[in-house]
Amino acid sequence: MTETAIVNGLTIIFISLGVIFSLVTALGLIRLPDVYTRSHASSKSATLGVLGILAGTFIYFWLAEGHMNSRLILAIIFLFVTSPLSGHLIGRSAYISGVQPTDLTEHDALKQVIAEKKRKQ
Amino acid sequence: MILFFWISLILVSLSVIGLLIRLIKGPSVPDRVVALDAIGISLVSIVALLSLIFETEFFLEVILLMSILAFIGTAAFAKFLERGEVFDRNSDR
């Protein structure tokens, strides 16, 4: 009786964290003013949200149903590596293809480097 | 427990609807690519919640495949936006 309560509690904690971070992702992508801030919201909190939901799924299948699924661990590691990487790729390609940051930006450290590189070519 | 899984599935679907708004009205192309990447990652969690609801573990094969496809699609879009083509021969940058 208490074992099932502990398992259900762990699953509910992890999945609730994941769902909250997924909602924060949607809120950030709607409200934030700029590609770069939006990619920051997407890459960080979407990663944490899907990590929470996958960890809850893994714990539920392992402790309540009784079979450990190693592919879920592999998916967690893969998403943890590649999701911030795709955020970085999109931010870089947006800057090089000429998307302007918002007017609230105070310091643009990459502007001089890109201008010098274009002048050298 | 099933009720909790249904509620979290509905909330994740609501967040996917919010991402669809950004996908439709995004002012620039990288906005849309960011929204598409986030939709792909949210679909992974929807598949995990569906496998919890139906109490089967056969859906879990799909999770790894969908995460790999989302990453490859985002990387291809980024390369296309940066250089204007996906596959090219000279790699000086």
Backbone of each chain as ProteinMPNN parsed JSONL, in Angstrom:
{"seq_chain_A": "MTETAIVNGLTIIFISLGVIFSLVTALGLIRLPDVYTRSHASSKSATLGVLGILAGTFIYFWLAEGHMNSRLILAIIFLFVTSPLSGHLIGRSAYISGVQPTDLTEHDALKQVIAEKKRKQ", "coords_chain_A": {"N_chain_A": [[0.833, -1.208, 0.0], [1.835, 1.291, 0.945], [4.017, 1.378, -0.73], [2.993, 1.668, -3.329], [1.906, 4.18, -2.974], [4.209, 5.745, -2.64], [5.441, 5.394, -5.138], [3.478, 6.467, -6.853], [3.498, 9.099, -5.899], [6.114, 9.986, -6.552], [5.965, 9.813, -9.371], [3.914, 11.675, -9.858], [5.125, 14.038, -8.944], [7.355, 14.369, -10.712], [6.094, 14.448, -13.261], [4.385, 16.618, -12.956], [6.223, 18.723, -12.647], [7.353, 18.642, -15.234], [5.118, 19.301, -16.836], [4.547, 21.874, -15.929], [6.859, 23.228, -16.764], [6.562, 22.926, -19.526], [4.288, 24.501, -20.019], [5.382, 26.971, -19.3], [7.213, 27.26, -21.341], [5.506, 27.671, -23.584], [4.291, 30.046, -22.803], [6.533, 31.748, -22.703], [7.34, 31.728, -25.413], [5.188, 33.026, -26.544], [5.101, 35.55, -25.284], [7.636, 36.824, -25.22], [9.917, 39.277, -26.728], [11.53, 38.787, -29.033], [13.686, 37.03, -31.384], [15.953, 35.887, -30.231], [15.593, 35.894, -27.44], [13.338, 34.316, -27.422], [14.336, 31.895, -28.402], [16.004, 31.283, -26.316], [14.083, 30.801, -24.261], [12.752, 28.613, -25.406], [14.824, 26.637, -25.77], [15.886, 26.122, -23.197], [13.73, 25.751, -21.222], [11.96, 24.031, -22.491], [13.523, 21.759, -22.784], [13.892, 21.022, -20.07], [11.229, 20.519, -19.365], [10.461, 18.3, -21.021], [12.301, 16.494, -20.1], [11.461, 16.129, -17.441], [8.923, 14.925, -17.823], [9.619, 12.581, -19.214], [11.247, 11.348, -17.296], [9.385, 10.875, -15.272], [7.723, 9.057, -16.616], [9.538, 6.948, -16.984], [10.06, 6.216, -14.313], [7.507, 5.413, -13.49], [6.966, 3.202, -15.218], [9.026, 1.539, -14.424], [8.84, 1.071, -11.613], [6.12, 0.646, -11.032], [4.978, -0.966, -13.056], [6.993, -2.783, -13.548], [8.885, -3.304, -15.563], [12.029, -2.323, -16.759], [12.905, 0.296, -18.91], [15.271, 0.799, -21.206], [15.509, 2.437, -23.381], [14.252, 4.808, -22.862], [16.018, 6.098, -21.107], [18.079, 6.503, -22.909], [16.804, 8.248, -24.696], [16.395, 10.438, -22.987], [19.049, 11.241, -22.46], [19.85, 11.893, -25.074], [18.075, 13.993, -25.782], [18.833, 15.82, -23.832], [21.377, 16.476, -24.662], [21.06, 17.418, -27.347], [19.067, 19.41, -27.513], [19.706, 22.074, -26.388], [21.77, 22.503, -28.178], [20.488, 22.738, -30.679], [19.108, 25.086, -30.187], [21.242, 26.901, -30.013], [22.22, 26.715, -32.661], [20.064, 27.778, -34.142], [19.946, 30.396, -33.132], [22.424, 31.417, -33.951], [22.254, 31.184, -36.778], [20.121, 32.884, -37.204], [21.234, 35.342, -36.469], [23.267, 35.626, -38.381], [21.832, 35.58, -40.762], [20.59, 38.001, -40.58], [18.551, 38.927, -38.802], [17.179, 41.421, -36.823], [17.944, 42.296, -33.433], [15.785, 43.144, -30.612], [14.661, 46.488, -29.63], [15.17, 46.857, -26.98], [17.606, 45.849, -26.421], [20.786, 46.217, -24.937], [23.572, 45.91, -25.272], [25.535, 44.81, -27.925], [27.626, 42.483, -28.596], [28.493, 40.983, -30.691], [28.356, 42.33, -33.032], [30.538, 43.916, -34.007], [32.433, 41.927, -34.574], [31.241, 40.405, -36.618], [31.003, 42.394, -38.572], [33.68, 43.006, -39.086], [34.537, 40.581, -40.115], [33.028, 40.415, -42.429], [34.126, 42.576, -43.795], [36.668, 41.72, -44.259], [36.384, 39.72, -46.123]], "CA_chain_A": [[0.0, 0.0, 0.0], [2.679, 2.487, 0.997], [4.923, 1.402, -1.891], [2.3, 2.279, -4.467], [1.764, 5.618, -2.693], [5.497, 6.399, -2.924], [5.648, 5.4, -6.596], [2.567, 7.451, -7.453], [3.942, 10.439, -5.532], [7.277, 10.333, -7.376], [5.503, 10.05, -10.743], [3.153, 12.927, -9.923], [6.049, 15.175, -8.798], [8.145, 14.577, -11.936], [5.262, 14.839, -14.412], [3.89, 17.99, -12.74], [7.321, 19.634, -13.003], [7.465, 18.688, -16.688], [3.98, 20.02, -17.42], [4.7, 23.303, -15.61], [7.87, 23.818, -17.629], [6.019, 23.014, -20.883], [3.435, 25.701, -20.084], [6.261, 28.139, -19.266], [7.751, 27.393, -22.694], [4.511, 28.292, -24.47], [4.127, 31.435, -22.365], [7.709, 32.497, -23.122], [7.357, 31.937, -26.853], [4.174, 33.999, -26.957], [5.234, 36.871, -24.693], [8.947, 37.476, -25.331], [9.843, 40.191, -27.867], [12.669, 38.732, -29.924], [14.052, 35.654, -31.723], [17.005, 35.356, -29.365], [14.985, 35.578, -26.149], [12.427, 33.179, -27.612], [15.109, 30.664, -28.506], [16.439, 30.999, -24.939], [12.963, 30.171, -23.552], [12.475, 27.308, -25.993], [15.849, 25.61, -25.587], [16.098, 25.704, -21.801], [12.631, 25.219, -20.434], [11.375, 22.862, -23.152], [14.359, 20.614, -22.419], [13.602, 20.596, -18.697], [9.887, 19.958, -19.336], [10.388, 16.945, -21.565], [13.086, 15.643, -19.2], [10.626, 15.762, -16.301], [7.868, 13.979, -18.202], [10.223, 11.284, -19.535], [11.699, 10.724, -16.05], [8.2, 10.339, -14.607], [7.312, 7.85, -17.34], [10.498, 5.882, -16.688], [9.855, 5.765, -12.926], [6.235, 4.681, -13.396], [7.069, 1.884, -15.852], [9.991, 0.697, -13.726], [8.46, 0.698, -10.26], [4.739, 0.184, -10.906], [4.693, -2.037, -13.998], [7.988, -3.803, -13.324], [9.944, -3.506, -16.558], [12.87, -1.148, -16.969], [13.015, 0.558, -20.341], [16.535, 1.519, -21.357], [15.423, 3.413, -24.478], [13.87, 6.096, -22.284], [17.262, 6.724, -20.637], [18.789, 6.957, -24.118], [16.099, 9.435, -25.215], [16.653, 11.548, -22.066], [20.416, 11.732, -22.698], [19.907, 12.508, -26.404], [17.409, 15.305, -25.739], [19.609, 16.719, -22.982], [22.525, 16.972, -25.426], [20.815, 18.078, -28.627], [18.108, 20.512, -27.543], [20.408, 23.363, -26.342], [22.572, 22.641, -29.397], [19.644, 23.265, -31.757], [18.862, 26.485, -29.859], [22.43, 27.66, -30.414], [22.289, 26.763, -34.135], [19.048, 28.691, -34.655], [20.332, 31.76, -32.797], [23.536, 31.83, -34.807], [21.811, 31.377, -38.164], [19.275, 34.078, -37.245], [22.075, 36.541, -36.464], [24.007, 35.754, -39.642], [20.901, 35.906, -41.84], [20.233, 39.41, -40.515], [17.387, 39.285, -37.991], [17.608, 42.431, -35.864], [17.432, 42.159, -32.058], [14.796, 44.146, -30.231], [15.197, 47.793, -29.234], [15.524, 46.832, -25.567], [18.951, 45.308, -26.267], [21.697, 47.287, -24.547], [24.942, 45.723, -25.744], [25.605, 43.793, -28.965], [29.063, 42.241, -28.686], [28.821, 40.22, -31.886], [28.209, 43.179, -34.214], [31.864, 44.285, -34.515], [33.125, 40.744, -35.099], [30.639, 40.063, -37.901], [31.328, 43.456, -39.537], [35.088, 42.852, -39.466], [34.662, 39.388, -40.945], [32.494, 40.732, -43.757], [35.033, 43.494, -44.475], [37.874, 40.989, -44.653], [36.127, 38.811, -47.246]], "C_chain_A": [[0.859, 1.246, 0.0], [3.62, 2.563, -0.196], [4.254, 2.035, -3.093], [2.106, 3.775, -4.242], [3.056, 6.352, -3.016], [5.737, 6.504, -4.424], [4.759, 6.433, -7.262], [2.985, 8.876, -7.13], [5.124, 10.894, -6.36], [6.858, 10.657, -8.806], [4.78, 11.383, -10.856], [4.078, 14.124, -9.811], [6.789, 15.439, -10.105], [7.275, 15.067, -13.083], [4.699, 16.237, -14.219], [4.958, 19.015, -13.054], [7.442, 19.779, -14.52], [6.346, 19.487, -17.326], [4.1, 21.516, -17.156], [5.742, 23.941, -16.529], [7.417, 23.883, -19.085], [5.126, 24.239, -21.038], [4.272, 26.973, -20.067], [6.899, 28.37, -20.627], [6.778, 28.099, -23.623], [4.313, 29.758, -24.117], [5.301, 32.292, -22.824], [7.727, 32.739, -24.617], [6.282, 32.91, -27.298], [4.56, 35.402, -26.506], [6.543, 37.576, -25.007], [9.096, 38.205, -26.663], [10.723, 39.847, -29.064], [12.988, 37.272, -30.264], [15.004, 35.072, -30.692], [16.452, 35.027, -27.975], [14.017, 34.401, -26.278], [13.185, 31.881, -27.719], [15.698, 30.282, -27.144], [15.326, 30.286, -24.164], [12.73, 28.761, -24.068], [13.523, 26.285, -25.607], [15.957, 25.188, -24.124], [14.868, 25.053, -21.193], [11.903, 24.082, -21.141], [12.182, 21.611, -22.855], [14.016, 20.098, -21.029], [12.207, 19.98, -18.603], [9.829, 18.54, -19.847], [11.224, 15.992, -20.727], [12.261, 15.212, -17.992], [9.589, 14.726, -16.666], [8.454, 12.608, -18.521], [10.728, 10.586, -18.27], [10.522, 10.161, -15.266], [7.693, 9.074, -15.269], [8.217, 6.666, -17.023], [10.276, 5.322, -15.286], [8.565, 4.96, -12.798], [6.348, 3.289, -14.019], [8.001, 0.97, -15.087], [9.424, 0.187, -12.415], [7.032, 0.178, -10.154], [4.459, -0.994, -11.833], [5.754, -3.129, -13.956], [8.949, -4.085, -14.449], [10.698, -2.214, -16.832], [13.107, -0.959, -18.45], [14.256, 1.405, -20.577], [16.476, 2.563, -22.46], [14.991, 4.778, -23.977], [15.08, 6.842, -21.744], [18.036, 7.287, -21.817], [18.138, 8.215, -24.682], [16.348, 10.64, -24.317], [18.042, 12.138, -22.326], [20.498, 12.461, -24.045], [19.257, 13.886, -26.403], [18.206, 16.3, -24.917], [20.814, 17.269, -23.728], [22.071, 17.871, -26.572], [19.871, 19.267, -28.556], [18.758, 21.892, -27.338], [21.257, 23.604, -27.573], [21.744, 23.205, -30.541], [19.254, 24.719, -31.482], [20.024, 27.373, -30.262], [22.513, 27.81, -31.938], [21.302, 27.767, -34.693], [19.406, 30.139, -34.346], [21.437, 32.279, -33.693], [23.085, 32.081, -36.235], [20.883, 32.582, -38.271], [20.134, 35.33, -37.255], [22.776, 36.726, -37.803], [23.063, 36.105, -40.783], [20.24, 37.268, -41.642], [18.972, 39.754, -39.76], [17.844, 40.251, -36.905], [17.103, 42.1, -34.463], [16.503, 43.304, -31.705], [15.446, 45.438, -29.743], [15.612, 47.839, -27.779], [16.947, 46.349, -25.341], [19.938, 46.432, -25.966], [23.081, 47.141, -25.158], [24.976, 44.572, -26.739], [27.073, 43.507, -29.239], [29.45, 41.578, -29.999], [28.865, 41.085, -33.133], [29.553, 43.515, -34.849], [32.549, 43.11, -35.167], [32.579, 40.388, -36.477], [31.0, 41.104, -38.963], [32.775, 43.324, -40.013], [35.294, 41.662, -40.382], [34.135, 39.652, -42.352], [33.438, 41.652, -44.524], [36.259, 42.757, -44.985], [37.652, 40.134, -45.891], [36.168, 39.515, -48.597]], "O_chain_A": [[0.666, 2.149, -0.815], [3.989, 3.652, -0.636], [4.861, 2.842, -3.797], [2.136, 4.555, -5.193], [3.031, 7.441, -3.59], [6.172, 7.539, -4.929], [5.208, 7.187, -8.125], [2.852, 9.769, -7.968], [5.162, 12.033, -6.826], [7.321, 11.637, -9.391], [4.987, 12.134, -11.809], [3.867, 15.129, -10.491], [6.855, 16.579, -10.566], [7.657, 15.99, -13.803], [4.542, 16.977, -15.19], [4.67, 20.054, -13.65], [7.611, 20.884, -15.035], [6.585, 20.264, -18.25], [3.802, 22.334, -18.026], [5.546, 25.054, -17.016], [7.827, 24.785, -19.815], [5.187, 24.935, -22.051], [3.929, 27.95, -20.733], [7.108, 29.512, -21.037], [7.158, 29.01, -24.359], [4.184, 30.61, -24.997], [5.112, 33.42, -23.28], [8.086, 33.829, -25.061], [6.439, 33.564, -28.33], [4.373, 36.358, -27.259], [6.575, 38.805, -25.058], [8.47, 37.805, -27.644], [10.668, 40.572, -30.057], [12.606, 36.37, -29.518], [14.884, 33.905, -30.318], [16.802, 33.998, -27.397], [13.89, 33.589, -25.361], [12.742, 30.861, -27.19], [15.872, 29.099, -26.851], [15.58, 29.288, -23.489], [12.536, 27.828, -23.289], [13.184, 25.187, -25.166], [16.107, 23.998, -23.843], [14.942, 23.928, -20.699], [11.288, 23.246, -20.479], [11.62, 20.529, -22.69], [13.866, 18.893, -20.825], [12.007, 19.025, -17.853], [9.235, 17.668, -19.215], [10.905, 14.806, -20.642], [12.345, 14.061, -17.563], [9.382, 13.761, -15.93], [7.875, 11.585, -18.155], [10.648, 9.362, -18.173], [10.633, 9.094, -14.662], [7.282, 8.131, -14.594], [7.754, 5.543, -16.822], [10.297, 4.107, -15.087], [8.522, 3.953, -12.092], [5.889, 2.307, -13.434], [7.809, -0.246, -15.087], [9.514, -1.007, -12.128], [6.743, -0.643, -9.283], [3.768, -1.932, -11.435], [5.466, -4.279, -14.288], [9.762, -5.003, -14.341], [10.109, -1.166, -17.096], [13.458, -1.897, -19.166], [14.299, 2.577, -20.203], [17.297, 3.48, -22.486], [15.319, 5.797, -24.585], [15.18, 8.06, -21.89], [18.578, 8.39, -21.754], [18.831, 9.143, -25.098], [16.498, 11.755, -24.817], [18.208, 13.355, -22.405], [21.132, 13.512, -24.151], [19.811, 14.838, -26.953], [18.259, 17.485, -25.249], [21.239, 18.396, -23.472], [22.618, 18.957, -26.762], [19.873, 20.081, -29.48], [18.395, 22.822, -28.058], [21.456, 24.747, -27.984], [22.224, 24.052, -31.294], [19.086, 25.502, -32.416], [19.824, 28.467, -30.789], [22.833, 28.884, -32.447], [21.632, 28.527, -35.604], [19.204, 31.019, -35.182], [21.404, 33.424, -34.144], [23.481, 33.074, -36.845], [20.849, 33.24, -39.311], [19.819, 36.288, -37.961], [22.872, 37.845, -38.308], [23.444, 36.85, -41.686], [19.406, 37.661, -42.458], [18.362, 40.784, -40.043], [18.775, 39.956, -36.155], [15.96, 41.67, -34.308], [16.441, 44.31, -32.412], [16.647, 45.47, -29.476], [16.328, 48.752, -27.369], [17.457, 46.418, -24.223], [19.942, 47.464, -26.637], [23.703, 48.138, -25.525], [24.501, 43.477, -26.437], [27.702, 44.211, -30.03], [30.62, 41.607, -30.381], [29.349, 40.647, -34.177], [29.711, 43.42, -36.066], [33.186, 43.266, -36.209], [33.345, 40.104, -37.399], [31.269, 40.756, -40.112], [33.064, 43.506, -41.196], [36.107, 41.706, -41.305], [34.705, 39.186, -43.339], [33.555, 41.546, -45.745], [36.826, 43.119, -46.016], [38.594, 39.848, -46.631], [35.97, 38.878, -49.631]]}, "seq_chain_B": "MILFFWISLILVSLSVIGLLIRLIKGPSVPDRVVALDAIGISLVSIVALLSLIFETEFFLEVILLMSILAFIGTAAFAKFLERGEVFDRNSDR", "coords_chain_B": {"N_chain_B": [[-5.122, 8.03, -10.835], [-5.046, 7.733, -13.613], [-6.646, 9.857, -14.242], [-5.014, 12.011, -13.513], [-3.001, 11.709, -15.465], [-4.497, 12.238, -17.765], [-5.175, 14.923, -17.315], [-2.645, 16.168, -17.355], [-1.959, 15.594, -19.988], [-3.834, 17.154, -21.346], [-2.984, 19.711, -20.567], [-0.402, 19.855, -21.691], [-1.129, 19.714, -24.364], [-2.457, 22.151, -24.581], [-0.25, 23.861, -24.33], [1.004, 23.22, -26.718], [-0.823, 24.308, -28.491], [-0.439, 27.023, -27.921], [2.191, 27.268, -28.892], [1.652, 26.881, -31.574], [0.363, 29.232, -32.235], [2.512, 31.042, -32.211], [3.941, 29.869, -34.28], [2.326, 30.4, -36.473], [2.03, 33.249, -36.587], [4.604, 34.26, -36.458], [7.104, 36.768, -36.886], [9.535, 36.523, -38.329], [11.528, 34.087, -40.194], [13.334, 32.432, -38.553], [11.932, 32.583, -36.096], [9.715, 30.957, -36.599], [11.026, 28.53, -36.986], [12.076, 28.057, -34.448], [9.695, 27.762, -33.012], [8.72, 25.47, -34.257], [10.629, 23.566, -33.537], [10.201, 23.493, -30.771], [7.6, 22.484, -30.809], [8.058, 19.918, -31.812], [9.514, 18.825, -29.676], [7.575, 18.957, -27.682], [5.741, 17.152, -28.722], [7.057, 14.758, -28.271], [6.775, 14.518, -25.476], [4.015, 14.316, -25.377], [3.631, 11.82, -26.584], [4.851, 10.199, -24.652], [3.094, 10.592, -22.485], [0.768, 9.514, -23.593], [1.499, 6.819, -23.832], [1.583, 6.254, -21.138], [-1.126, 6.513, -20.508], [-2.453, 4.568, -22.075], [-1.226, 2.365, -21.013], [0.838, 0.866, -22.201], [4.033, -0.186, -23.447], [4.916, 0.03, -25.986], [4.814, 2.336, -27.402], [7.062, 3.682, -26.743], [9.171, 3.321, -28.395], [8.865, 5.194, -30.329], [9.608, 7.597, -29.278], [12.425, 8.102, -29.196], [12.974, 8.129, -31.925], [11.419, 10.324, -32.788], [12.64, 12.433, -31.419], [15.185, 12.438, -32.573], [14.51, 13.051, -35.233], [13.432, 15.624, -34.933], [15.681, 17.066, -34.101], [17.373, 16.789, -36.347], [15.885, 18.046, -38.332], [15.811, 20.689, -37.347], [18.535, 21.35, -37.404], [19.046, 21.21, -40.156], [17.379, 23.267, -41.103], [18.635, 25.456, -39.866], [21.118, 25.475, -41.109], [20.362, 25.93, -43.717], [19.241, 28.504, -43.507], [21.496, 29.91, -42.862], [23.405, 29.7, -44.949], [22.037, 29.435, -47.344], [21.84, 27.047, -48.652], [21.517, 23.495, -48.178], [23.223, 21.213, -48.468], [26.584, 21.594, -49.152], [29.804, 21.946, -50.799], [32.224, 23.37, -50.193], [33.653, 23.958, -47.114], [34.436, 26.301, -45.487], [33.767, 27.811, -43.336]], "CA_chain_B": [[-3.836, 8.181, -11.537], [-5.385, 7.947, -15.025], [-7.182, 11.227, -14.336], [-3.854, 12.919, -13.513], [-2.344, 11.64, -16.777], [-5.335, 12.959, -18.737], [-5.076, 16.381, -17.091], [-1.355, 16.657, -17.85], [-2.005, 15.547, -21.455], [-4.585, 18.326, -21.822], [-2.17, 20.92, -20.372], [0.667, 19.872, -22.701], [-1.767, 20.052, -25.642], [-2.672, 23.603, -24.568], [1.016, 24.536, -24.629], [1.253, 23.047, -28.156], [-1.647, 25.31, -29.184], [0.274, 28.292, -27.784], [3.319, 27.292, -29.823], [1.11, 27.009, -32.931], [0.115, 30.665, -32.474], [3.788, 31.646, -32.605], [4.325, 29.319, -35.589], [1.557, 31.03, -37.548], [2.195, 34.69, -36.737], [5.967, 34.697, -36.201], [7.474, 37.758, -37.908], [10.645, 36.109, -39.189], [11.61, 32.633, -40.386], [13.859, 31.734, -37.371], [10.859, 32.431, -35.108], [8.909, 29.773, -36.928], [11.827, 27.322, -36.775], [12.132, 27.844, -32.996], [8.399, 27.22, -32.591], [8.607, 24.101, -34.778], [11.48, 22.727, -32.694], [9.515, 23.299, -29.486], [6.455, 21.596, -31.04], [8.583, 18.555, -31.908], [9.871, 18.345, -28.335], [6.337, 18.726, -26.939], [5.126, 15.913, -29.223], [7.704, 13.65, -27.566], [6.158, 14.336, -24.152], [2.645, 13.831, -25.592], [3.704, 10.371, -26.817], [5.123, 9.552, -23.365], [1.858, 10.593, -21.68], [-0.179, 8.561, -24.199], [1.887, 5.462, -23.454], [1.158, 6.051, -19.748], [-2.577, 6.379, -20.436], [-2.848, 3.275, -22.624], [-0.486, 1.358, -20.257], [1.647, 0.01, -23.057], [5.365, 0.386, -23.624], [5.33, -0.05, -27.384], [4.945, 3.688, -27.95], [8.32, 4.304, -26.337], [10.108, 3.275, -29.529], [8.649, 6.365, -31.17], [10.162, 8.784, -28.633], [13.801, 8.329, -29.652], [12.908, 8.47, -33.358], [10.905, 11.689, -32.972], [13.621, 13.433, -30.97], [16.243, 12.499, -33.589], [13.989, 13.752, -36.417], [13.294, 17.053, -34.615], [17.007, 17.697, -34.108], [17.914, 16.85, -37.71], [15.144, 19.084, -39.044], [16.246, 22.02, -36.907], [19.898, 21.602, -37.889], [18.976, 21.476, -41.593], [16.814, 24.611, -41.279], [19.633, 26.45, -39.469], [22.157, 25.55, -42.14], [19.758, 26.557, -44.902], [19.105, 29.944, -43.275], [22.79, 30.562, -42.741], [24.161, 29.753, -46.196], [21.21, 29.396, -48.537], [21.717, 25.69, -49.163], [21.692, 22.528, -47.103], [24.459, 20.476, -48.717], [27.529, 22.279, -50.034], [31.103, 21.274, -50.788], [33.283, 24.101, -49.49], [33.312, 24.161, -45.706], [35.499, 27.164, -44.97], [33.325, 28.504, -42.14]], "C_chain_B": [[-4.064, 8.456, -13.027], [-5.884, 9.378, -15.233], [-6.039, 12.249, -14.364], [-3.139, 12.904, -14.861], [-3.154, 12.375, -17.836], [-5.202, 14.46, -18.576], [-3.75, 16.903, -17.619], [-1.288, 16.594, -19.366], [-2.738, 16.764, -22.015], [-3.749, 19.593, -21.682], [-1.039, 21.006, -21.397], [0.089, 20.202, -24.077], [-2.077, 21.54, -25.722], [-1.377, 24.346, -24.874], [1.383, 24.363, -26.107], [0.416, 24.034, -28.961], [-0.997, 26.696, -29.095], [1.467, 28.403, -28.699], [2.844, 27.438, -31.263], [0.794, 28.467, -33.265], [1.398, 31.348, -32.923], [4.242, 31.131, -33.969], [3.583, 30.021, -36.711], [1.937, 32.493, -37.698], [3.619, 35.184, -36.526], [6.489, 35.638, -37.268], [8.604, 37.308, -38.819], [10.692, 34.583, -39.261], [12.247, 31.929, -39.177], [12.87, 31.63, -36.212], [10.068, 31.159, -35.344], [9.702, 28.496, -36.698], [11.942, 27.011, -35.279], [10.827, 27.235, -32.501], [8.228, 25.779, -33.049], [9.439, 23.125, -33.958], [10.802, 22.449, -31.352], [8.292, 22.402, -29.642], [6.918, 20.144, -31.131], [8.925, 17.982, -30.546], [8.618, 18.1, -27.504], [5.608, 17.474, -27.421], [5.749, 14.686, -28.571], [7.038, 13.426, -26.201], [4.7, 13.902, -24.28], [2.642, 12.323, -25.827], [3.982, 9.623, -25.511], [3.869, 9.49, -22.504], [0.823, 9.64, -22.263], [0.194, 7.133, -23.856], [1.576, 5.203, -21.981], [-0.341, 5.817, -19.666], [-3.014, 5.011, -20.936], [-2.161, 2.102, -21.947], [0.235, 0.361, -21.152], [3.022, 0.64, -23.223], [5.821, 0.324, -25.076], [5.442, 1.324, -28.026], [6.325, 4.281, -27.684], [9.392, 4.198, -27.418], [10.044, 4.575, -30.307], [9.409, 7.572, -30.613], [11.551, 9.119, -29.157], [13.806, 8.779, -31.107], [12.45, 9.908, -33.556], [11.889, 12.737, -32.495], [14.757, 13.567, -31.971], [15.761, 13.285, -34.799], [13.848, 15.248, -36.153], [14.647, 17.742, -34.652], [17.561, 17.83, -35.526], [17.2, 17.925, -38.522], [15.592, 20.476, -38.65], [17.642, 22.346, -37.416], [19.895, 21.913, -39.381], [18.415, 22.859, -41.867], [17.846, 25.68, -40.945], [20.699, 26.602, -40.544], [21.618, 26.211, -43.391], [19.622, 28.064, -44.712], [20.452, 30.642, -43.286], [23.469, 30.716, -44.094], [23.308, 29.752, -47.446], [21.126, 28.041, -49.181], [22.039, 24.718, -48.048], [22.993, 21.763, -47.263], [25.371, 21.318, -49.604], [28.906, 21.665, -49.84], [32.157, 22.039, -49.999], [32.839, 24.388, -48.06], [34.402, 25.022, -45.078], [35.076, 27.877, -43.703], [32.974, 27.523, -41.057]], "O_chain_B": [[-3.384, 9.286, -13.63], [-5.593, 10.02, -16.242], [-6.076, 13.218, -15.123], [-2.717, 13.951, -15.352], [-2.593, 13.051, -18.699], [-5.124, 15.194, -19.562], [-3.709, 17.955, -18.257], [-0.639, 17.435, -19.987], [-2.326, 17.337, -23.024], [-3.783, 20.458, -22.558], [-0.744, 22.083, -21.914], [0.732, 20.887, -24.872], [-1.977, 22.138, -26.793], [-1.391, 25.345, -25.593], [2.002, 25.25, -26.694], [0.869, 24.544, -29.986], [-1.0, 27.451, -30.067], [1.751, 29.476, -29.231], [3.532, 28.039, -32.088], [0.932, 28.896, -34.41], [1.4, 32.126, -33.876], [4.861, 31.871, -34.733], [4.141, 30.221, -37.79], [2.149, 32.954, -38.82], [3.841, 36.391, -36.424], [6.34, 35.349, -38.455], [8.623, 37.686, -39.991], [10.008, 33.883, -38.514], [11.734, 30.881, -38.786], [12.952, 30.69, -35.421], [9.79, 30.393, -34.421], [9.142, 27.487, -36.267], [11.909, 25.846, -34.882], [10.831, 26.315, -31.682], [7.663, 24.957, -32.328], [9.017, 21.996, -33.708], [10.822, 21.322, -30.857], [7.964, 21.641, -28.731], [6.266, 19.245, -30.6], [8.668, 16.809, -30.275], [8.575, 17.159, -26.711], [4.936, 16.806, -26.635], [5.067, 13.688, -28.341], [6.77, 12.288, -25.815], [4.187, 13.203, -23.407], [1.761, 11.619, -25.332], [3.427, 8.55, -25.278], [3.599, 8.473, -21.866], [0.071, 9.018, -21.513], [-0.687, 6.309, -23.613], [1.329, 4.059, -21.601], [-0.795, 5.015, -18.85], [-3.846, 4.357, -20.307], [-2.467, 0.952, -22.26], [0.237, -0.841, -20.886], [3.161, 1.861, -23.149], [6.998, 0.543, -25.362], [6.082, 1.477, -29.066], [6.718, 5.261, -28.317], [10.402, 4.901, -27.367], [11.042, 5.013, -30.88], [9.807, 8.462, -31.365], [11.832, 10.262, -29.518], [14.543, 9.69, -31.482], [13.006, 10.634, -34.381], [11.98, 13.814, -33.083], [15.249, 14.671, -32.205], [16.507, 14.1, -35.342], [14.111, 16.059, -37.041], [14.77, 18.855, -35.161], [18.148, 18.855, -35.873], [17.828, 18.633, -39.309], [15.74, 21.35, -39.505], [17.912, 23.479, -37.815], [20.647, 22.775, -39.835], [18.901, 23.56, -42.754], [17.94, 26.692, -41.639], [21.131, 27.712, -40.853], [22.328, 26.966, -44.054], [19.859, 28.827, -45.649], [20.556, 31.809, -43.664], [24.056, 31.763, -44.366], [23.818, 30.048, -48.526], [20.41, 27.879, -50.169], [22.739, 25.056, -47.093], [23.782, 21.666, -46.323], [24.97, 21.714, -50.699], [29.157, 20.962, -48.862], [32.904, 21.443, -49.222], [31.787, 24.983, -47.828], [35.186, 24.553, -44.252], [35.912, 28.493, -43.041], [32.577, 27.926, -39.964]]}, "name": "protein", "num_of_chains": 2, "seq": "MTETAIVNGLTIIFISLGVIFSLVTALGLIRLPDVYTRSHASSKSATLGVLGILAGTFIYFWLAEGHMNSRLILAIIFLFVTSPLSGHLIGRSAYISGVQPTDLTEHDALKQVIAEKKRKQMILFFWISLILVSLSVIGLLIRLIKGPSVPDRVVALDAIGISLVSIVALLSLIFETEFFLEVILLMSILAFIGTAAFAKFLERGEVFDRNSDR"}
